[in-house]
Structure formats: C-alpha cells, structure tokens
Amino acid sequence: MSLQTLLENHQINLDEQFYKDIEVFISDLQQWGKIHNLSGNLSIESIHENILDSLYPLKFIDNYKSFADIGTGAGYPGLVLAIALKDVKSYLIEPRIKRVSFLNLIKAKLKLENLTIHCKRVEDVNDLKVDLITSRAVTNTSLLVDITQNIKKENSSYLFYKGSMLDSELQEANVNNYEVHQRKDRNYLYIRG
C-alpha cells in the first residue's frame, strides 16, 4: 500500500508536495539509518507506519502557529510534522549530533524555511516559547511537563505520543484538561493549554 493510500485511509489528506518531500526523507533515512543507526526498523512498511503515527494527531489537535518537538531523533514526529505543516514555525530539539546532522540535511534538501533545529537538551534551550510541545517516547509525562517549562507559553498545549504506561503516568503527572486518542498500541495524550 502506498503512503498516500495509507494516510488517506485514515482521513489525513496532504498535498502533492508533501509526498514529494517525504520521499526524500524516506530515501535518506534508509540510506543514513543503516550507517548511523538513526532508527530501529528501516523497512518501508515500518517507516510508513511511523509517518502515519506522526501525522495521526492532525485529525484532532487544534491549529497552532508554532511547535517544538522534544528528542526528535530521526524525525518522528517533529520533522514529519514540519514537512506537512509548512506554515507552522517548527523547532526540533535533539541533543545527539548524528541525528541533528541528519535533520539538518533534510532541512537543507527540502528548503524548510519553517524549521529551526537545536542541538541541545530542552532544558538548555533559551529564548523560545511555542504554542504546542510534542514528544514521542522520550520520558514520562510528569518529567516532560517539568523539563519543558522554559519553552512553554502561559497557554501552551502538549501532545505526547505514549505507550501502555499512560494510565499510571497520568496519575503521577496530575494534569487536567486532557484527552487520550488511541490507534493500535499508541496513546496520543493531548493536553490543551
């Protein structure tokens, strides 16, 4: 099944340019990933699933002018979102140099004017305030909320891509005004600001 069919089957409709750009990302990820161990499974099915996973929340989150993705790694979800949402100011925060080199390569190849990449830990980022903070598989919810206070606006929202430990994390994190959307074994925790 093509990526476009997969996304459209989930009511995610993107323009032709997205599909041209994402092919560059997929090709380079497969090439770099083998050499630099950027991501786990580099099969096309696995990459398509990760792209769908990254974009799935577009079905239910509000529109934002800016977002920061914490611990972007090989690009999920932050780089994929930046490619899909070129009118949104996107910040990728990733401390590992190899991964930042890959992210910068894709940024340059696709001329992503909306994208800024920070090679540091989120706690060390200054002079940045965003509307939405995203993260996938970085740490528990409570710690994520704590370590991102420096980039949070008064009414910032959070979108965390979580696994099966979400229920216990929610009790510990003591968050309000949230909703959980599920797909397969993924829990999307959306905390409105």
N, C-alpha and C positions, 0 to 999 in steps of 0.2 A: 504494500500500500504506500502511495506517495505521502510525503509530509503534508502537502496541501489537502489531500483527501482526509488524512488523519485529523488535522486541525478543523476542517470544515465539518466533519462528523461530530465534533464537539462544539459546534457553533462558534468557532473562532475564525473570523474572516479577515484576512490581511491582503494588502495589495501585492501586485506582481513584483515590485521592488523588494519587498521583504523576502520573497522566495529566492530571488537572485542573490541577495546579500547573505541569506542564511546558508546557501550552498557554499559560499566562500568560507564561512565559519566552519561548516561541517568538514569540508575538504582539508582545511588547515588543522583542525582539531585532530583528525585522523592521522595526519602526517606528523604533527608535533607531539601528539599524545603518545605515540609509540616510543619516541626518543626521550621525551622529558617526563613521562609518567604523569600527565596532566589530569587524567580522568580514568575511572575504572574501565568499564566496558566501552570499547570504541566501535562496536558493530553499528551499522546504520539504524537498526531497529532500536537499539539502546539510546542512540543519540536522538532519534526522533521522539522517543518516549520522554527524554529529558527536556527537549524543546517544548513538547506538549505540557509537561509538568510545569515548566517555567511560565508558560503563557496562560494556563488554565484560569488563574485568578482574574484575568481581564474580564471574565464573564460576570464577576460580582463585585469587584472593587470600584470605588469612585474614581473619577479622573483626577490626576494630580499634575502639578506643574514641575515637580522635582521629586526624585527619589534617590536614596543611597542603598546600595546592596553591600552587606557586610560579609566578608570572606567569600568573594565571588568565585575563587578557584579558576576553573577552566571556562567559566562564563555563565553558569547556571545559578540563579535565574537572571542576574543583572545584565550581562551582555546581550542575552536574547531579548530581554525587555527593551534595552536601549536600541536594538536594531528594529524592533517592532514599533516603538513609540518615539519616532524621531523628533517630535515636537515637545518632548519632555526632557528636561535637564536631568541627566543621568550621571551618577557618581558610583564608581566601583571602588571598594576599599578592600585591598588584598595585600597582606604583608609578604608573601613569598615572591621573590624576584623572578623566578622562572615563569610563574603564572602571569605576573604583571607584564613580562616581555611578550607573552602570547597575546594578552589582552590588547596591548599597545599595537602589535602587528595587525590585529583585526581592525582596531580603530583606524589605523592609517590606511589600510587597504580599502575600507568601506567609507572613508572620509566622514566619520561620525562626529559631526560638529557638536552634537548634543552631549557628548561623552567626555567625562574627566575621570582619570584613573589615579588613585592614591596608593602608593606602595608603602603602606604602614598599617599599624593596628588601629582600629576605630578609636580607641582611647586617645591616640596621639593626633587625631585629625582636629585642626583648628579652623575657625572662620568658615564653617559650613553648617547651614541649617536647611533641612529638607522637609517636604510635606509628608513623605512616606519613607519608612525604613523597612527594607526587606532583608531576609536572610534564610538560607537553606542549609540545614544540617551543620550549624556552627557550634552552638552550645544551648543550654536550656533557656527557656523563656525568661525566667527571672533575671538571669545574668545578662541576657541580650538587652533587656529593657534598661538595666543598670549601666552597662558599658556604652550605651548609645545616647546617654543624656546630653552629651556635648554637641550632638548634631541635631537634636530634637527641637522643633518649634513648640510653642505652647500647645498647639492643637495637632501635632503630627500624628499620623496613623502608623500602624505596624502591620506587616504581612510576613508571617513566619511559615515556612514550609516544614511541617513537623511529621514525625512518625507516630509510632504506637504509644509513646510515653506521654502524650499530650495531656491526658486527664490529670496525672499526678503533677505535671509541670504547672497546669493552670491553678491547682490548689495552692501550690507553693508561691506562684507569681502574684497572686491576689490582684488580677486585672479585671476591669469592668468593661462594659460596652463592647463585647467581642462576639464574634460569630465564628463557627467552625464549618468549613465546607470539606466534603470528603470526595476523593476519587481513588479507586483502588485502595492501596495501603497508605495513601498520603492524606494527611490532615492539613488543611490550609487554615491557619489561625489568623483571622483578620480583626485587629483591634482598632476601632475608629477613634480618632483623636477628639 
